[in-house]
Amino acid sequence: MGVISFTGVKVFSTTLARDRENMGENITKWLKENSAVEVVDKIVTQSSDKEFHCLTITLFYRHKA
């Protein structure tokens, strides 16, 4: 498997339920506002304790040629 090259990272993270519900819309908005980037990889991370649930989506991107 080859190495994926990227030039930037964008992290979306929240612990609030209403923000988790809107995360997809926020990511779509960011992608539209940054149409010169190509997402080359992503990591979805979920963590929680007794009170909070955290969702983090990390996008690795490079600028389109």
Rosetta blueprint (number, residue, H / E / L):
1 M L
2 G L
3 V L
4 I L
5 S L
6 F L
7 T L
8 G E
9 V E
10 K E
11 V E
12 F E
13 S E
14 T E
15 T L
16 L L
17 A H
18 R H
19 D H
20 R H
21 E H
22 N H
23 M H
24 G H
25 E H
26 N H
27 I H
28 T H
29 K H
30 W H
31 L H
32 K H
33 E H
34 N L
35 S L
36 A L
37 V E
38 E E
39 V E
40 V E
41 D E
42 K E
43 I E
44 V E
45 T E
46 Q E
47 S E
48 S E
49 D L
50 K L
51 E L
52 F L
53 H E
54 C E
55 L E
56 T E
57 I E
58 T E
59 L E
60 F E
61 Y E
62 R E
63 H E
64 K L
65 A L
